[in-house]
Amino acid sequence: MSLLLPGMHVAGGTPLHRLDPRVKMGASLLLMVLPFVAPSLPSNLLLAGFVVALAILSAVPLMALVRTLRVVVWTGIFMFVFRLFTTPGTPLLTVGGISVTLQGLGAGAVQIYRLCLLVVVSSLLTYTTSPAQLAHGVEAVLEPLARLGLPVREFAMVLTIALRFVPTLFEEIEKIVKAQEARGALIRTGPLWKRVPGWVPVFVPLFVSAFRRAEDLATAMEARGFRSAHQRTHLYRLHLTRHDLAASLLILALGAVILFVEWRMG
Amino acid sequence: MLISVEGLGYTYAPSTPLARTALRGVDLEIRQGERVGILGPTGSGKSTLAQLIAGLLRPTSGHVLLDGVAAHARTADARLRRLKVGMAFQYPEHQIFEQTVPREVAFGPRNLGLNDAEVEARVAWALDIVGLDPVEMADRVPLTLSGGEMRRLALAGILAMRPPVLILDEPTANLDPRGRQELLTRVLTWQAETELTLIVISHNLDDLARLAERVVLLVAGQVAADGPAREVLSDRPLLEDASFDVPPPVALLQALRQSGWAVATNRLLAEEAATEIAQVWSSTGGMV
């Protein structure tokens, strides 16, 4: 696989890697919500600058990060075109009763910017946080719901397993695609109308192997005494350190500054 | 088909933090009808090399030429050549997807654009080669076959394309001794009948001793040795450097030689070693 996919974890020792997963998840959520509540240019410049600073801090090669945006290229184009034609305002160009407006151009650009920010922030979260930590964080955040009788621990376990198997499934797809291409299947090349049915010989073996893996995993977990109803303890416990506190304050300050700017700009 | 590998290098996930170089500066030439074994410890780049030869990966540097055409090129000409390279991955049974055995085998031939009669003939022929009864298998669901049968079915699916070049990646992994013996014999018979180019990837020296006349040793993505199987597989220092032991017959002959018997030490198979010992024994009248 030549590109770093969103959801992949890159082990490292940067301050961002060492941060408590709960802090990182909270901060990510804030960074993803802010561009929607704060539409003004200055606050978004500040926000974008902050995200770029985080990206540099995470030590993930920036080019690799930029390339992850490839996964949303089609969504981005669709959203841009949609906004371009549906926003009322000063017409720039009219073709057959549908007009492209200046405001539409701006709104489309804003959509793309928000989408990019969403992908970059969530990628940064998974690059710097291992799946196990992430699930642990989710479990800790949802802990209060466990008292209401909701299966929070089981949910966290399901999440851990799902995250753990994302790269495995990608590898598996890659392997099966190659095996079927070696048998002359048109999957990554050839005309589109031949490519789509070409995926059947990929997905059938993929599901077969996913079920086999699931069965093996279930057996292995039971052999090691896993019972879903049992209270389990963690090998590593989450502790908030001074760094986590500082990071939380920083991100809250950013939020406050942006809201203040928005308020002043009316 | 002539396979030329020139200055071949491959890096997984280049320019990301997960980048890993699997091959560097590999030069090889494989002629039609050769039986080449590719040997190397885990992670030495064997499987990567095989996939590059089959045109399934794009080289990071250098190239693989099939009769002078780049193996991975996106042209019709290159695709035609790629289809002449049959590739059986490790655990080829994991690629089975059809609902019946004959349809599974027919997938490749159909992709070649053959007519129904020809496809049917090839299915029967390929099942027969791997030792599955075409009549008995006519309605069987592939997933109900035993592990060994599924392996053979997957191989039939590749053989049915009649590739002049066949690459086998760890063909005997997970097979019981009888299944292994049978598979090797069938592959060898077929190779001899059709002047097939056979490329076998393995870290099982015994498989290579049986299948290969030439062995390429890969260590850390580079060619550490390339020569006749008898030479490479009996070179103790070379193999030990790559964390392999010499095959048992060679070990026996070398031990005999050390205790004063004038035996040749480059006999890779038990039968060959026995013949060698018997000859030396009778020529010396049993005296050292």
Chai-1 contact restraints between the chains, C-beta under 6 A:
chainA,res_idxA,chainB,res_idxB,connection_type,confidence,min_distance_angstrom,max_distance_angstrom,comment,restraint_id
A,L4,B,T16,contact,1.0,0.0,6.0,A-B,restraint_1
A,V10,B,P17,contact,1.0,0.0,6.0,A-B,restraint_2
A,A64,B,T16,contact,1.0,0.0,6.0,A-B,restraint_3
A,I176,B,Q95,contact,1.0,0.0,6.0,A-B,restraint_4
A,K178,B,L56,contact,1.0,0.0,6.0,A-B,restraint_5
A,A179,B,F89,contact,1.0,0.0,6.0,A-B,restraint_6
A,A179,B,Q95,contact,1.0,0.0,6.0,A-B,restraint_7
A,A182,B,A54,contact,1.0,0.0,6.0,A-B,restraint_8
A,A182,B,M87,contact,1.0,0.0,6.0,A-B,restraint_9
A,R183,B,F107,contact,1.0,0.0,6.0,A-B,restraint_10
A,R183,B,G108,contact,1.0,0.0,6.0,A-B,restraint_11
A,G184,B,L83,contact,1.0,0.0,6.0,A-B,restraint_12
A,G184,B,G108,contact,1.0,0.0,6.0,A-B,restraint_13
A,G184,B,N111,contact,1.0,0.0,6.0,A-B,restraint_14
A,G184,B,L112,contact,1.0,0.0,6.0,A-B,restraint_15
A,T189,B,R74,contact,1.0,0.0,6.0,A-B,restraint_16
A,P201,B,F97,contact,1.0,0.0,6.0,A-B,restraint_17
A,V204,B,F97,contact,1.0,0.0,6.0,A-B,restraint_18
A,P205,B,H94,contact,1.0,0.0,6.0,A-B,restraint_19
A,P205,B,Q95,contact,1.0,0.0,6.0,A-B,restraint_20
A,P205,B,F97,contact,1.0,0.0,6.0,A-B,restraint_21
A,S209,B,H94,contact,1.0,0.0,6.0,A-B,restraint_22
